[in-house]
Amino acid sequence: MKRYVTAVVAVLAVVALIAGCGGGEEESTSGVVTVQFWHAMGGPLGDALDALVDEFNELHPAIDIVSISMGRYQALSQKIMAAVAAGQPPVLAQAYEAWTGELIENGSAVPLNSYIEGGGGLTLAELDDFVPGMLDNNSWDGTVYSFPFNKSVRAIYWNKDLFAVEGLDHAPTNWSEYEDFARRLTKDTDGDGEIDQWGTAGQISAWMFENLLLQNDGQILTEDGAAAAFDSAEGVEALEFMVRLLTKWGKVTSGYEYQNDFQAGKVAMIEGSTVSLSFMEGKYTFNMAVAPLPEGRGKGCYVAGTNVVIFAEASQAQKDAAWEFIKWFTSPETSARWAARTGYAPVRMSAMESGAMQARFGEIEGLEGVLRQLEFASYEPRSAAWYAGRKHLEEMGVESALRQRMTPPEALAKAARLVNAELAGQ
């Protein structure tokens, strides 16, 4: 009965949300077009987004973008799909590629080509200015259905002071240095037989493994996307390296404990999203720098994050207003200021040269090199089956190996079977 009541309450909450926050009608009496924008930004990221939304509204008095945070991506996904089913989605929302694929199938996502190519669209030079691959990742069969919004890459965060004690003056540039530096920086500093300083630390992360896999010439799925490919020799080698790094010369933590230990000087270096800057800055007292991911057989970097979509149920005026916001938000200047304040990657290459980003590069040593990883970055599979399958990779593959419940070959083989079942049922 308790589970039943909880489910009913959840459904009623979604229905109430749809009724109160759906796309709604445009404001005809005042002449202002209202655009409900659903997202999952919170904390300093939400503050940065709201500030930009307020600025856009001031610059566009005939448009009112209403920013509504759903708190978490899972809640955002559930509420979007419930709203679509009820015929009352917002005008604009964040969406992962897998969600967008579903919205395209049910006719809820607005094709954006006519906006891009129209009078208020983008020139070829402007389109070429987007980070390589980003617009392709937002296109299905040649039609653009979404635009990049909050994108990030991983970086090495390193404590320059602890490195200097060991005579190290740079972050690791390859896997060999990564492991060697972690070994040298793991210490019993007080001689009591217990490790006081770890070379590295991290959380359970499919993203970290995916990058290692890519750097080792491996692939997540087969070329046709029909089966898992991460359980290859390249994948096993990548996971074995990850396990050795984090269990021998580091530690696996829950949540964001690894960031707290790094800030406290207990861990010499960590991997994390560039967005971690928003949450760590001002909380450490040592000299800190960031660096691109160390290379394996080659460079490799997967981009993470969501895009934004416009919903077909909105009025034409609302769709037009939403496009104006997208175009403004992804302009070089705005993209640069969003990136500088949050740690997300700019979506336009020219944004790197802006005053805002150049100032940020001066504040965070190594940040420009980290963001230049975008020039050769890759993107994860976009199917709904992979969105579900990724959880199997993280929990059955990566976590089972890191917790040493299975060997890396066993863990990846089990995860691959689960992923293949998802792909077969898509």
Buried (B, 14 or more C-beta within 10 A) or exposed (E): EEEEEEEEEEEEEBBEBBEEBBBBEBBEEEEBBBBBBBBBBEEBBBEBBBBBBEEBBEEBEEBBBBBBBBEEBEBBBBBBBBBBEEEBBBBBBBBBBBBBBBBBEEEBBBBBEEBBEEEEBBEEEBEEBBBEBBBEBBBBEEEBBBBBBBBBBBBBBBBBEBBEBEEBEEBBBEBEBBBBBBBBBBBEEEEEEEBEBBBBBBBBBBBBBBBBBBBBBBBBBEEEBBBBBBBBEBBBBBBBBBBBBBBEBBBBBEEBBBBBBBBEBBBBBBBBBBBBBBBBBEEBEEEBBBBBBBBBBEBBBBBBBBBBBBBBBBBEBBBBBBBBBBBBBBBBBBBBBBBBBBBBBBBBBBBBEBEBBEEBBEEBBBBBBBBBBBEEBBBBBBBBBBBBBBBBBBBBBBBBBBEEEBBBBBBBBBBBEBBBEBBEEE
